[in-house]
Amino acid sequence: MIAIVDYGAGNISSVKKALEHLGATAEVTSDPQVIAGTEKLVVPGVGHFNRCLPLNRQLRLPLLDSFSSGKPFLGICVGMQWLFEGSTESPETSGAGLFPGECDRFPAGIKCPHVGWNQIDVRKDSRLLRGIESGAFVYYTHSYRAPVGDDTIASTEYGGVFSAAIERDNVFGVQFHPEKSGATGLKILENFCAL
Amino acid sequence: MPCERLTKRIIACLDVDAGRVVKGIQFEQLRDAGDPAEMARLHAEAGADEIVLLDITATSGGRKTLIDTVARTARQLFIPFTVGGGIRTLEDAAQVFDAGADKISINSAAIARPELISEIANRFGSQAVIVAVDGKRGENPPQAAEVYVAGGRTSTGREVLQWVREAEKRGAGEILLTSMDRDGTGIGFDCELTAAVSGEISIPVIASGGAGNAEHFVDVFSRGKADAALAASIFHFGTHAIADLKQTLLQAGIPMRWPC
């Protein structure tokens, strides 16, 4: 079973729909016990970084445990940004700090938010992006972006280069919305389901 | 600034009345020409970057039908899905999101009560809120374009450029700009008005109204500075229409998602 963590950050029904389309059993939950007992975790999220507060409070322990237990974890959009140290969008809200660096806003002078289909550059072999090649299109909608680092498995160019996808051991993150990225996105979710 | 890899979007719009698509879009393999769920899926397969379902149901009893339609459509759709028409309150919006929409589009309800924009944005995020603006300017310059409601019949007395600035400030994530001068004419988008709106705000602008051929799309993306273009009738000619359109746009140097 895949637990989709509901922490009040926007509309998450489409993630559940996509996972179920792939044959997975998914449950939307905010119950720390369910989160602790599940096989896999997805933390979706759209909206403001300050919405991550519940992830730092009542859900923090089961989520941190999942990182160390080897349980596959996928953060989507703000759910991925939370894996970093924080975001200038809400300096008082910390991230999980699993990946180094801070998320920040796109520079002035380009349209923000970054909305629409953009390409990814695959940077290294990964389990999450197995079968996905550089140049594949994915759907984005965000105003803040995560830096590129050693764990960046794919990047995208828009007002500079940012992390499109990250992976370290059992922890994965994507800035784009795989549930809205057509066949490419479904393939990525399928890879996650198959872990 | 390297941002040209972000593609321009082609958005297919389905006008739905009481749960049925009302414009005859012809897909050869379509079993039921009026089913929004099947039509949306086929458009997605044919290469549309997003789907907008516009509910034009006039009767009050049509509301429940819409929610069912949205749920059925969303189930098989894995690209962005917007629902517009008849959303007047936060509760209306919540119902449509619950049924599976990714974004909602509001028009006259936002004019009547602009706070609605921030109410929905605060709860569902700005990315989920499209403010639809029907603009009309006749022979006047874009700066004089006025916002109309009721299908272009009633002027609100508001200037388009002022209203889109306000909508952005209140939390709109995108603007869907329809030229009431061009809508249904097939003579091309109002590129001057679209460019003026695009220059006024930093959120994306979806151009609508007047699409008749592929050159019109080239125009609205280059001269009109649109981020996306929406049309219904141009896609009436079958499954190859979107692919052909995207090929023409790519040849003109407009970044497109291809292959889809």
HADDOCK unambig.tbl for C-alpha pairs under 7 A between the chains (distance, minus, plus):
assign (segid A and resid 10 and name CA) (segid B and resid 123 and name CA) 6.61 0.50 0.50
assign (segid A and resid 10 and name CA) (segid B and resid 124 and name CA) 4.52 0.50 0.50
assign (segid A and resid 10 and name CA) (segid B and resid 125 and name CA) 6.34 0.50 0.50
assign (segid A and resid 11 and name CA) (segid B and resid 97 and name CA) 6.78 0.50 0.50
assign (segid A and resid 11 and name CA) (segid B and resid 124 and name CA) 6.35 0.50 0.50
assign (segid A and resid 13 and name CA) (segid B and resid 100 and name CA) 6.30 0.50 0.50
assign (segid A and resid 14 and name CA) (segid B and resid 100 and name CA) 6.25 0.50 0.50
assign (segid A and resid 17 and name CA) (segid B and resid 75 and name CA) 6.56 0.50 0.50
assign (segid A and resid 46 and name CA) (segid B and resid 125 and name CA) 6.47 0.50 0.50
assign (segid A and resid 47 and name CA) (segid B and resid 125 and name CA) 4.67 0.50 0.50
assign (segid A and resid 111 and name CA) (segid B and resid 202 and name CA) 4.97 0.50 0.50
assign (segid A and resid 111 and name CA) (segid B and resid 203 and name CA) 6.05 0.50 0.50
assign (segid A and resid 111 and name CA) (segid B and resid 204 and name CA) 6.97 0.50 0.50
assign (segid A and resid 112 and name CA) (segid B and resid 202 and name CA) 5.94 0.50 0.50
assign (segid A and resid 112 and name CA) (segid B and resid 203 and name CA) 5.89 0.50 0.50
assign (segid A and resid 113 and name CA) (segid B and resid 203 and name CA) 6.32 0.50 0.50
assign (segid A and resid 116 and name CA) (segid B and resid 6 and name CA) 6.75 0.50 0.50
assign (segid A and resid 116 and name CA) (segid B and resid 7 and name CA) 6.81 0.50 0.50
assign (segid A and resid 116 and name CA) (segid B and resid 9 and name CA) 6.96 0.50 0.50
assign (segid A and resid 117 and name CA) (segid B and resid 6 and name CA) 5.99 0.50 0.50
assign (segid A and resid 117 and name CA) (segid B and resid 7 and name CA) 5.66 0.50 0.50
assign (segid A and resid 117 and name CA) (segid B and resid 257 and name CA) 6.73 0.50 0.50
assign (segid A and resid 118 and name CA) (segid B and resid 5 and name CA) 6.06 0.50 0.50
assign (segid A and resid 118 and name CA) (segid B and resid 6 and name CA) 4.60 0.50 0.50
assign (segid A and resid 118 and name CA) (segid B and resid 7 and name CA) 6.05 0.50 0.50
assign (segid A and resid 119 and name CA) (segid B and resid 5 and name CA) 6.85 0.50 0.50
assign (segid A and resid 137 and name CA) (segid B and resid 257 and name CA) 6.53 0.50 0.50
assign (segid A and resid 141 and name CA) (segid B and resid 127 and name CA) 6.51 0.50 0.50
assign (segid A and resid 157 and name CA) (segid B and resid 2 and name CA) 6.73 0.50 0.50
assign (segid A and resid 157 and name CA) (segid B and resid 3 and name CA) 6.60 0.50 0.50
assign (segid A and resid 158 and name CA) (segid B and resid 2 and name CA) 5.95 0.50 0.50
assign (segid A and resid 158 and name CA) (segid B and resid 3 and name CA) 4.57 0.50 0.50
assign (segid A and resid 159 and name CA) (segid B and resid 1 and name CA) 5.68 0.50 0.50
assign (segid A and resid 159 and name CA) (segid B and resid 2 and name CA) 5.84 0.50 0.50
assign (segid A and resid 159 and name CA) (segid B and resid 3 and name CA) 5.85 0.50 0.50
assign (segid A and resid 160 and name CA) (segid B and resid 2 and name CA) 6.64 0.50 0.50
assign (segid A and resid 179 and name CA) (segid B and resid 78 and name CA) 5.92 0.50 0.50
assign (segid A and resid 180 and name CA) (segid B and resid 78 and name CA) 4.73 0.50 0.50
assign (segid A and resid 180 and name CA) (segid B and resid 79 and name CA) 4.21 0.50 0.50
assign (segid A and resid 180 and name CA) (segid B and resid 80 and name CA) 5.57 0.50 0.50
assign (segid A and resid 181 and name CA) (segid B and resid 78 and name CA) 6.40 0.50 0.50
assign (segid A and resid 181 and name CA) (segid B and resid 79 and name CA) 5.63 0.50 0.50
assign (segid A and resid 182 and name CA) (segid B and resid 78 and name CA) 5.07 0.50 0.50
assign (segid A and resid 182 and name CA) (segid B and resid 79 and name CA) 5.43 0.50 0.50
